[in-house]
Amino acid sequence: MMAGIKDVARAAGVSVSTVSYVLSGKRAISEKTAARVRDAIRELQYTPDASAQKMRGIRNQILAVSEPIRGDIDEAKYNAYFLHTAWQAKNAGYDVLLLSGEDAVDDIRRVARSNMVDGVLLLDIVEDDKRVVEVGSYGKPCVAIGYPSRKGDCAYVDIDFPAAADLAVRYLHGKGHRDVILLRDNERDYERQSGYVVTLRRLMLERAGEMGMRVTESAKNEFGRFDARAFVDGLLKSVPRPTAIISQADADTLNMVTRELENRGIDIPGDISILSCGTFLENELVAHPVTEIPLMPRLLCSKAVGLLLSAVEDGRAIGAESEFVPPRIEDRGSVCSLNEGDESRDRWAYPPAMLYIHSRNVS
């Protein structure tokens, strides 16, 4: 049975009100008496009420992390963001309280208004994220990793996805690729408007159109029902035939594609190049190394925790501050150049005149 404030008072030989004054600091108590109270608290392992600590300006050294668990989550990305957030918090002397329920706004209000936590971090942001809109009701500083379409009084840290889309298209275009196929992410991410997934797809298609690249999209990638054989069949039947795949898919889907390509004798990158964008393949078992414009959970979580603690510890008004991290390419050798006469290859030839964008209707 947990000790209560009466147990502390009895052990210290003082009244309950004296214990309360020591905790809240509302009235001067002699150091000798206060020391007895603190000793009793330690011996009984009593946890003071958070509201009493708040009155004294004492932090709980706990940060809330809101990251709802859904049945179709990408475990690698979910684990990476939570782990790096917890690691950064630990290094700063804080614990984390994971809020994994889907009633996210109510969960945050519950722990914030009861002063259980000192600040809030929002992960897995969607385009129209209610957690962001309701930030003003939490009464605690808040930082989101992600950039939703509706902005509340919340600070943001994210990858510069417009720059990432531009980088992906320019990278392939610069290597001579003019016809590509987009391997879609898990369809539920598009349906629930997962922020960066939707944004990156839209901006890549727009930028490709501006640069004269033809982009064909794969069929819908339903969770747990991806057909790699059908995807490769479609790739081989396309006229002109794509010379590169831009992938938003997870490692499992990408592995199915690379294995199917290799089973048919299609060389990567000799016959088909692959560029993965907005993914996190670093710690995944990938059958074939894939060049990637990756998510950067370690860096983003470090920046987000640092920004939040500047508000928690220094009283800094972070409001609607935002920081965008430049994207980078991890070259793992899966993209080849077509700029040295390779356009004449019989199997993968394409007419140079066909420089327009085509997006298959996938609605």
C-alpha positions in Angstrom: 0.0 0.0 0.0 1.3 3.4 -1.0 2.2 5.9 1.8 0.0 9.0 2.1 0.6 12.4 3.5 -0.7 11.4 6.9 1.9 8.6 7.1 4.6 11.1 6.4 3.3 13.5 9.1 3.2 10.7 11.6 6.7 9.5 10.8 8.1 13.1 11.0 6.2 13.9 14.1 4.4 16.9 12.6 1.0 17.9 11.4 -0.4 17.2 7.9 -0.5 20.9 7.3 3.3 21.2 8.1 4.0 18.5 5.5 1.9 20.4 3.0 3.8 23.6 3.7 7.1 21.9 3.2 5.9 20.5 -0.2 4.3 23.8 -1.4 6.7 26.3 0.1 3.7 28.5 1.0 4.9 29.1 4.6 8.3 29.2 6.1 9.2 26.0 8.0 12.4 25.6 10.1 15.1 23.7 8.3 15.3 21.1 11.1 11.6 20.4 10.7 11.7 20.4 6.9 14.6 18.0 7.0 12.6 15.5 9.1 9.7 15.8 6.6 12.0 15.2 3.7 13.6 12.2 5.4 10.2 10.7 6.1 9.2 11.2 2.4 12.3 9.3 1.3 11.9 6.5 3.8 8.2 5.9 3.0 8.8 6.5 -0.8 6.0 9.0 -0.7 5.1 10.6 -4.1 3.9 14.2 -3.5 0.8 15.3 -5.4 1.9 17.0 -8.6 -0.2 20.1 -8.0 1.7 20.7 -4.7 5.0 20.5 -6.5 3.8 22.9 -9.1 2.9 25.5 -6.5 6.5 25.3 -5.5 7.7 25.6 -9.0 9.2 22.1 -8.9 9.4 20.1 -12.1 8.4 16.5 -12.3 11.1 15.7 -14.8 8.6 13.9 -17.0 7.7 14.7 -20.6 4.6 13.3 -22.2 5.0 11.7 -25.7 1.8 11.4 -27.7 2.2 8.7 -30.3 -1.1 6.8 -30.9 -0.7 3.1 -31.7 -2.7 1.9 -34.7 -3.0 -1.5 -36.2 -1.1 -0.6 -39.3 1.8 1.3 -37.9 5.3 1.1 -39.4 7.0 -0.4 -36.4 10.5 0.6 -37.4 9.6 4.3 -37.7 7.4 4.2 -34.6 10.1 2.6 -32.5 12.8 4.8 -33.8 11.0 8.1 -33.0 9.9 6.9 -29.5 13.3 5.5 -28.7 15.3 8.6 -29.8 12.8 10.9 -27.9 13.2 8.8 -24.8 17.0 8.7 -25.2 17.3 12.5 -25.6 15.0 13.0 -22.6 17.0 10.6 -20.4 20.2 12.4 -21.3 18.6 15.6 -20.1 17.4 14.0 -16.8 13.8 13.4 -17.8 11.6 10.3 -18.0 8.9 10.0 -20.7 5.3 9.1 -20.4 4.0 7.4 -23.6 0.4 8.3 -24.5 -0.5 5.6 -27.0 -4.4 5.8 -27.0 -6.3 7.2 -29.9 -8.2 9.7 -27.7 -5.0 11.6 -27.9 -6.3 15.1 -27.0 -8.1 13.9 -23.8 -5.0 11.9 -22.8 -2.8 14.9 -23.1 -5.2 17.1 -21.2 -5.5 14.6 -18.4 -1.7 14.4 -17.8 -1.0 18.1 -18.5 -3.8 19.6 -16.4 -3.0 17.3 -13.4 0.7 18.5 -13.7 2.0 15.0 -14.1 4.3 16.2 -16.9 6.3 19.3 -17.6 5.9 19.4 -21.4 4.4 17.6 -24.4 5.9 16.1 -27.5 3.6 15.2 -30.4 4.7 12.4 -32.8 3.1 10.9 -35.9 1.5 14.1 -37.1 -1.3 14.1 -39.7 -2.4 16.9 -41.9 -5.4 18.0 -39.8 -4.1 17.0 -36.4 -6.5 17.8 -33.5 -3.7 17.5 -31.0 -2.0 20.6 -32.6 -5.2 22.6 -32.8 -5.9 22.0 -29.1 -2.5 22.9 -27.8 -3.8 26.0 -26.1 -5.9 23.9 -23.8 -3.0 21.8 -22.4 -1.4 24.5 -20.2 2.1 23.1 -21.0 4.7 23.9 -23.7 4.3 21.6 -26.7 6.5 20.6 -29.7 5.5 18.6 -32.7 7.7 16.5 -34.9 5.9 17.2 -38.1 4.2 20.1 -39.8 0.4 19.8 -40.1 -1.8 21.9 -42.4 -3.6 23.5 -39.4 -1.2 25.2 -37.1 -2.0 25.8 -33.4 0.2 27.6 -30.8 2.7 24.8 -31.1 6.4 24.6 -32.0 7.4 22.4 -34.9 10.5 20.5 -36.0 10.5 18.6 -39.3 12.5 17.7 -42.4 12.2 20.3 -45.2 9.9 18.0 -47.3 9.5 20.5 -50.2 13.3 20.5 -50.4 13.3 16.6 -50.1 10.8 16.4 -53.0 12.9 18.7 -55.1 16.1 16.8 -54.2 14.6 13.4 -55.2 13.4 14.6 -58.6 16.6 16.6 -59.4 18.8 13.7 -58.3 17.1 11.3 -60.8 16.7 13.9 -63.5 20.4 14.7 -63.2 21.3 11.1 -63.8 19.2 11.0 -67.0 16.0 9.4 -65.8 12.9 10.7 -67.5 10.4 7.9 -66.8 9.8 6.7 -63.3 7.3 4.8 -61.3 6.2 5.7 -57.8 5.8 2.8 -55.4 3.2 4.0 -53.0 3.3 3.8 -49.3 0.8 1.8 -47.2 -2.6 3.1 -48.4 -3.8 3.8 -44.9 -1.1 6.4 -44.5 -2.6 8.4 -47.4 -6.2 7.8 -46.2 -5.5 9.2 -42.7 -3.5 12.0 -44.3 -0.2 11.2 -42.6 1.5 14.6 -42.9 4.9 14.0 -44.6 3.7 11.0 -46.7 0.9 13.0 -48.4 3.1 16.1 -48.7 6.1 14.3 -50.2 4.0 12.5 -52.8 2.2 15.6 -53.9 5.4 17.7 -54.1 7.4 15.0 -56.0 4.6 14.8 -58.6 4.5 18.5 -59.0 8.2 18.9 -59.2 8.5 16.1 -61.7 5.9 17.8 -63.9 7.9 21.0 -63.8 11.1 19.2 -64.9 9.5 17.2 -67.6 9.6 13.7 -66.0 6.9 11.2 -66.6 5.7 9.6 -63.3 3.3 6.6 -63.2 2.0 5.5 -59.8 1.7 2.0 -58.7 -1.7 0.5 -57.7 -2.9 1.1 -54.2 -0.6 -0.6 -51.6 -3.2 -2.1 -49.2 -1.8 -3.0 -45.8 -0.7 -6.7 -45.8 -1.8 -7.3 -49.4 0.9 -6.0 -51.6 1.5 -8.0 -54.8 5.1 -7.6 -55.9 4.6 -9.8 -59.0 1.8 -7.6 -60.2 3.9 -4.5 -59.5 6.8 -5.8 -61.6 4.4 -7.0 -64.3 3.0 -3.5 -64.6 6.6 -2.1 -64.7 7.6 -4.4 -67.6 4.4 -3.6 -69.6 4.7 0.2 -69.2 5.5 2.0 -72.5 7.8 3.8 -72.3 9.4 1.5 -69.6 10.4 3.3 -66.4 14.1 3.4 -65.7 13.7 4.2 -62.0 11.5 3.5 -59.0 10.8 6.2 -56.4 9.6 4.3 -53.3 7.6 5.6 -50.4 7.0 2.0 -49.2 8.3 0.3 -46.1 11.2 -2.1 -46.0 9.1 -5.3 -46.2 7.4 -4.0 -49.4 10.7 -2.9 -50.9 12.2 -6.3 -50.1 9.4 -8.0 -52.0 10.0 -5.8 -55.0 13.8 -6.2 -55.1 13.5 -10.0 -54.7 10.9 -10.2 -57.5 13.2 -8.1 -59.8 16.2 -10.2 -59.1 14.2 -13.4 -59.6 13.4 -12.2 -63.1 17.0 -11.4 -63.8 16.4 -7.6 -63.7 19.6 -6.0 -62.3 19.6 -3.2 -59.8 20.7 -0.6 -60.8 21.9 -1.8 -64.2 18.3 -2.3 -65.5 16.3 -0.4 -63.0 17.3 2.2 -60.4 15.6 2.6 -57.0 15.4 5.7 -54.8 13.6 5.5 -51.5 12.2 8.7 -50.1 10.8 9.6 -46.7 11.7 6.2 -45.3 13.8 4.8 -42.6 15.8 1.8 -43.8 18.8 2.3 -41.6 18.1 -0.5 -39.1 16.0 -2.6 -41.3 16.9 -6.0 -42.9 16.9 -4.8 -46.5 17.6 -7.5 -49.1 19.4 -5.1 -51.5 21.0 -1.8 -50.4 18.8 1.1 -51.6 19.8 4.7 -52.0 17.6 6.8 -49.7 16.5 10.3 -48.8 15.8 9.2 -45.2 13.8 10.3 -42.3 16.1 11.4 -39.5 14.6 10.5 -36.2 17.7 10.9 -34.1 18.3 14.5 -35.3 14.7 15.5 -35.2 14.1 14.1 -31.7 17.2 15.8 -30.4 16.1 19.2 -31.8 12.5 18.7 -30.6 13.5 17.7 -27.0 16.0 20.6 -26.9 13.4 23.1 -28.0 10.8 21.8 -25.5 13.3 21.9 -22.6 14.2 25.5 -23.5 10.5 26.3 -22.6 10.3 24.0 -19.6 13.6 25.0 -17.9 14.2 28.5 -19.1 10.6 29.7 -19.5 11.2 30.5 -23.2 8.1 31.3 -25.1 8.4 28.9 -28.0 4.9 29.5 -29.3 4.7 28.7 -33.0 8.4 28.4 -33.6 9.5 26.1 -36.4 12.7 24.5 -37.6 13.2 22.6 -40.8 16.1 20.2 -41.3 17.6 20.0 -44.8 17.2 16.6 -46.5 20.2 14.4 -47.4 20.8 11.5 -49.7 22.3 8.2 -48.5 24.0 6.8 -51.6 23.9 3.0 -51.3 24.5 2.3 -55.0 21.0 1.6 -56.3 20.7 4.5 -58.7 22.7 4.5 -62.0 23.4 7.2 -64.5 21.9 7.1 -68.0 24.0 10.0 -69.2 26.7 8.0 -71.0 24.9 6.5 -73.9 22.7 4.1 -71.8 19.5 5.5 -73.4 20.1 3.1 -76.3 19.6 0.0 -74.2 17.1 -2.3 -75.9 15.3 -3.5 -72.8 14.9 -0.2 -71.1 14.8 2.3 -74.0 12.4 5.3 -73.8 11.6 8.0 -76.3 13.4 11.2 -75.2 10.4 13.3 -76.5 8.0 11.9 -73.9 8.8 14.4 -71.3 5.5 15.0 -69.5 3.9 13.9 -66.2 1.2 11.3 -66.1 -0.4 10.3 -62.8 -2.7 7.3 -62.9 -6.0 7.9 -61.1 -5.7 5.8 -57.9 -8.8 7.2 -56.1 
